[in-house]
Structure formats: C-alpha cells, structure tokens
Amino acid sequence: MAETLDFESLAARHYEPLYQFAFSLTRDESNACDLTQQTFCIWAAKGHQLRDPSKVKTWLFTTLHREFLGSRRRQTRFPHVNLDGAAAELPVVSPADVNRLDVAQALEALAQLDEIYQAPVALFYLQDCSYNEIAEILGVPLGTVKSRLMRGLGRLHHLLTHIQPPSPKP
C-alpha cells in the first residue's frame, strides 16, 4: 500500500522513529528535536518533489542524516565560543577611554582600519546588523565575520587609545 503524503499523518507516523534516530546521532534531546523538526521543515518545502510515495520514510531518514552531517561540519568549521572563554581575547576598554572619545575620533579611527575589518565593524556598530546579516551582506562565513570583528575591534581599540588629544588652540 502506498503511503499517503498528507503532512499531518506523515508527521504522526514518522516523528517518533525520526526523533529516536536523531537522538541516537546527537545524544542530546534538544538537538534531536531540532534535527527532527528541521527534517519536517525540509519535507514541507521539498517533499512535493518525491515521485514515489512509498519512499517517503527513506527520504525522511536520509534527509535527517544529511542535516546531522551538515551540522557537524558547520560545528567543526565554525566552533561555538563562549564569551567567558574568549574574554581574554577581547580588547579592554576602560571607562576613562570611553569618556574621552568622541564620534569624530571613532569614525576617523574606523577609516584607518584595513578594509576587511572596516566593513564588519561598521555594519555591526553603526548599522546594528547581526552577525548573520553581516555574513550575508559580505558573502563570507559566520566564523569569518566573528574573527574579523574581533581583530577589527582590537585594532580599533589600539588606534583609539593611542590618539593624541588635540592640542589646545591659542
């Protein structure tokens, strides 16, 4: 008997085995739920392309497995870094430094940054873009955005803390 492709009945029939498979791969309840839901999202978007309804179970399990492998590759290439662990790499800016800054000095220092650092810093701080938006705008991976922001901020901090105060006008 050919399986029906009605989304609700399909989800009711295959959710539990897909979740169990996802849990066996991830060993984490939250990640298994996310992976299972992502599989059904992909089904909702692309399931209509399946020509043989009897292969829906295979399609779902294959899709879940591919999503799992893709997420592992992304985690390897772009590892998650806790801010607590990366705090030593972030520049230290004292309140006194912040108080003596003005916008013109900050923009002047920003203009002195290398172009690869200038764009991410400007998009993040001046345009309030998220990391993902910056990655999309610049056409670079999310990890590249984060590293360029960190390096750019370090260079910007160096430039701003080594600016000579304007000499008083006679």
C-alpha positions, 0 to 999 in steps of 0.5 A: 500500500502506498503511503499517503503524503498528507503532512499531518499523518506523515508527521504522526507516523514518522516523528517518533522513529525520526526523533529516536534516530536523531537522538541516537546521532546527537545524544542530546534531546534538544538537538534531536528535536531540532534535527527532527523538526528541521527534517519536517521543515525540509519535507514541507518545502521539498517533499512535493518533489518525491515521485514515489510515495512509498519512499517517503520514510527513506527520504525522511531518514536520509534527509535527517542524516544529511542535516546531522552531517551538515551540522557537524561540519558547520560545528567543526568549521565554525566552533561555538565560543563562549564569551567567558572563554574568549574574554581574554581575547577581547580588547579592554576598554576602560571607562576613562577611554570611553569618556574621552572619545568622541564620534569624530575620533571613532569614525576617523579611527574606523577609516584607518582600519584595513578594509576587511575589518572596516566593513564588519565593524561598521555594519555591526556598530553603526548599522546594528546588523547581526552577525548573520546579516553581516555574513550575508551582506559580505558573502563570507562565513559566520566564523569569518565575520566573528574573527574579523570583528574581533581583530577589527575591534582590537585594532580599533581599540589600539588606534583609539587609545593611542590618539593624541588629544588635540592640542589646545588652540591659542 
